[in-house]
Amino acid sequence: PQATSVKYDDQIPQLAFAAQEIDKALKESGQKGLKVVLTINPDDASPEAFTIRRAGSRRVEVTGSDARGAWCGGLEVAELLRLGLPIEDQEQKPFVAKRGVKINIPLDIRTPSFDDSGDAAQKNIETMWDFEFWKEYLDDLARYRYNVVSLWAAHPFPAMIKLEDYPDIAVEDVYYVKDAPNTTHLDAARTLEDDRDGDLELVKKMSIDDKIAYWQKVFQYAADRGIEIIMVHWNLHMHGAVGKYGITQEQDNPITIEYIRACVREMLLTYPQITGIGTCAGENDDRFLRDEYMTEHFVFNSYGKAVMDVKELQPDRDIRFIMRRHSTEYEDVVNAFKDY
């Protein structure tokens, strides 16, 4: 019998992943002499679609409308092989376009997620900085055909970017707290300086450059698996920034607005794999303000303008803006974003 093989363009990482899965499945199933070909026939009107065609008894042709389509088709072939089911001609396209998971991401005790109370949440800080975890997790998401990961944090910027105009805000290293404290997005940020009880525990020594390189690696690994990254934030939280450079936690402070705009802009420029930025409009905001600083205007002047800044620099880049409707009204959002 002919040698078992998978033919694909190894410059396309999504196809490489699918080919890897097919190759494993061929070995597990004991198939001999079967050739699987993965190709792309671009069709913008039908994203992530694929066809599977038998070409004789020894050849299977998978054609995707894009890289993700070929990826999904290749994974379908791998599953059929593992299950011992016949590989028959078929066509598929996704019923749900964005298939994702939401993760409240605890980056550090100094930049908490929504609620990091308890042992599990605190120990998960260490997990977030373990690349082997992300490899296994993202591989599994890809196998299950997920294509979006949304990462939610109150104010992740000090742990993920550095800003030339705000050099003292980025935090070095990674810390959690022993003995499972109550730590939520509504609590004031913990700092090394106020660690009077010595309960802060060093998780990992990392410079801010190390952290940026780490998340670039994680996000690129996701992109290579056909998975988009969306960052979502609760407002209004300034963990690690309050009291520096005139920054406060008030939405009517122009300095705070400009700082958030700089953060969001730099986050998008630092991580080109991010395809969306979202915000929960009302969480820790003053929802009763009805002037130029009302919640909807605050979100536009910080987040909205930051996205516009990046689009001006990178006009071909697709960035989805997501605004969660907490304490907002549709008319107010439309009015505030009329120039978006």
N, C-alpha and C positions, 0 to 999 in steps of 0.2 A: 504493500500500500504506500501511497504518497505520504510525505511528511506532513504532519499537522501544521497549519500556519494561519496567522491573521495578518492581512495586508492592510496598511493604513498609512496616513501621513504622520510621521512621528514628530513633526513640527507643531502639530495641533494637540495640546495637552489633554483636551477632553476625549479625543479619539485614542490617545495613548492609554488613558485610564480604562476606557471601554475595552480596548484590546487586551489589556492586562487581565481584566475580569474574564474575558472570553477564553484566554489562554489557560487560566486556572480551571475554568469549567470544563474545557476540553480534556485536560489531564485528569480531573476528578471523574469525569463521565467515561473515560476510556475510549473516547471517539478516535478513530484512526483515519487519517487521510482526508479530513474535512478542511476545506479552505473557506475562511470567512473574510470578506472584503468590506471595509468601511469607507464610504465616500460621502461627499457633500455635493448636493445639487441645489444651489441657493434659491430660496423662495421666501422673500420677505413677507408675503401675505399669509404664510402659515408657519410661524416660528415653532421650533422644537418638534416638528412632524417628522415621521420616518416611514419608510417602506422596507419590508423584508421580502426578498424573492429567492426562491430556490432555482439554481441554474444547474440542473442535473443532480445526481445523488451526492456529489462530492464538493459542491460549491454553494455558499450562501452569500447573497449580496445585500448589504444594508446601506440604504441611502438616506441621508438626513437633509432636511431643508436648511439646516445650519449645523454648527458644531455640536450644539446641544441635542439636536434631533438625532444625529448620528450616534451620539453618546447614549441617548435613551434606547435607540434601536439595538445598539451593541449590548447593552445591559439586558435587554429583552432576550436576545439570543443566549446570553450566558445563563439566564435563569431557566430557559427551556432545556438547555443542556444539563444543568444540575438536577432538574426535576425529571429528566428522562422523557420529556414530552417531544412530540414531533415538531420540527421547525417548518412551518407552512407559510405560504404567501400571506402577507397582511399589510395593512396600512393603519397608522395610529397618529393621533394628534392630541395634545393635552386638553382635558376638559377644564382644568383650573390652570390659569397661566402662571400665577405666582404661588408657589407651594413652599411655605416657609415655616420657620420656628422663631420664637421670641425668647431671648435670653436676657434676664436681668443680670448684667455682668459686674461682679464685684472685683474691681481692679486693685483696690488698696483700702485700708481702713481710712485713709485720708481722702479718698475719692469714692465714697460708698455707692452702692446700687440703691434700689428702692427700699429694701429692708434686708440688712445683712445680720439680723439677730440669729443667734444660735450657732452651734458647733459646725453644722454643715456649711452654712453660708461663709463663716470665717475660713474654714479649711478650703473652700472653693476658690478663695483668693489665690492660693498656691496653684491650684489646678489651672486657673486662667493663664498662668505664665509657664505652662508645660506644653511644649510644642507637640510632644507625642500624643497628648490628649486630643489636641485639635486635629492631628492627622487621622487618628482612628475615628473621631466623631464626624469629621467632614467626609471621609470615605464612606461611612455608613449612610450619611444623609444623601450622598450621591447615589448609592445603591438603591435607596428608597425613593429616588427621583425628586427629592427636594431641590429647589433651586434658589432659595433665599434664606439668609440668616439675618435677623434683626437683633442688634445688640443695644440694650437699653441701659442708660446710666444717668445719674443726676448731673454730674459735671466731670466727664472723663478726661478733659483736656490736659490737666497737669500731668497725667500719667501717660499721655499718648502723643503729645506734640511739644514743640518748643517755639516760643515767639521772641523775635528779636527785640520788640518793644516792651516785653514783659519777662525779662530773663529770670526773675526770682520766683516765678510761679511753677515751673516744671519741678516735679519731685523725683528725686533719685531713689533707687532701691524700691523694694516692695515690703510692706508691713501688714500684719493682721493683729488682732487682739486675742490674747489668751482668755479663757474662762467665758467665752460666748456672751459678750455684752449686748445690750440693746443698741443697735446702730442702724439708723434709717436715714433716708434722704432729708428728713426734717431736722435731724440733729446737727449741731455745729461740727465742723470738721475736726478730727483729731489731728494733733501735730506732735512731732517728736519733742518739741519744747515743753509741752504740757503733760508729758508722760511721767507724772509724779509717782505713780504706783509701779512703774516698771512693767506694765502689762503689755506693752507693744512688743511684738515678736518679729524679728527680721526673717522674711521668707526667702529673699533672693537679693544679691547685690547686683544692681543694674544701673548704668547711667541712663539718662534720657535718650541718648543716641542708641544705646542697646535696646531700649524699649521700642523706639520707633522701628529699628531694624527687625525686631521680633514681630510686631504687628504687620509690618509690610510682608514678612514671610508667611504669616498666617493667612492674611487676606489674599495673597497671590496663590497660595495653596487652594483656597476656596475657589478662586476664579478658574484655576486649572481643572477643577472638578465641575465647572459649570454653575457655580453657586455665587449669587450676588451678595454683597454686604450692604446693609442699611443701618445707619447709626440713628438712634432715637434718644431724645433727652427730655427729662422732666424740668419744668421751669417753675419758680426761678431759684436756682441754686448756684452758689459760687464757692463750693468747697475748695479750699486752698488758695482762693484769690481775694476773699474779703479782707479789707484793711490794707491792701497793697495797691499802689498807683492810683488811689482814689476810688477803687472799686468797692461797691457796696452790694447788698442784696435787694436793692430797690429798682424797680423797672423804670422809674422816672429819673434815673441818674444817667445822663448822656455818656459818662465815662464807662459805666457798666455795659451799656448798649454797644459802644464801640469795641469794647473788649470782647464781648461774645461774638460780634461780627468777625473780629480778627481770628478768634478761635475756630469758628466754623469754616472760614476761608482756608486757614492753614490745615485743618483736618482734611478737607477735600483735596488740597494740593499735595499734601504729604502722602495720602493714600488714594491713588487713582482708581483702585479697585472698588471704592465706595460708589454705589450707584444711586443712593438715596439718603437724604437727611430728613429726619422728622423731629417734631417737638410736640409735647403735650402742652397745649396753650395755657391751661389753667391747672396749677398744682400747688405752687407756693407763691402765686402772683396776687396782685391787688385787683380783683375782678370788678371792683366798683369804680375804678378810674374811668372817666368818660372823655378824656381830652386826647391830646397827641400821644400820651403815654399809655393809653388803654391797652389791654393785653394784646389785641390783634395788631395794633400799630407797633408795639414793642417787638412782637415776633417778626413782623415784616422788616423793621429797621435793623434787626440783629441777624436773624437767620435768613430771611428772604434776600436782603441785600448782599449777604455773604455768598449765597448761591449765584446771584447775578454777577458779583465780582469774578467768580471762577469761570462762569460762562463767557465773560468778556475775554478772559485770558485763554480759555479752551472752548471755543464756540462749537466744536464738534462733539463735545462731551455730553452724554445723557445723564442728567441728575434729576431724580424724582424728589419732589418736595411733599412731605406728608405733614399735615396739621391735624392733630387730634382735637376733637371738638369740645373738650372739657371747658365749661363756663364760657362758651362763645356762641355767637349767633351767626348764621350764614351771611346775612346782609353785612354785618360788621367785618367779616373776613374778606368778602368781596370788595368792600370799600377800601380796607387797609391794603389789599394786594392789587389794587387797580393798575399799578405801574409795574407789576411783576412780569 
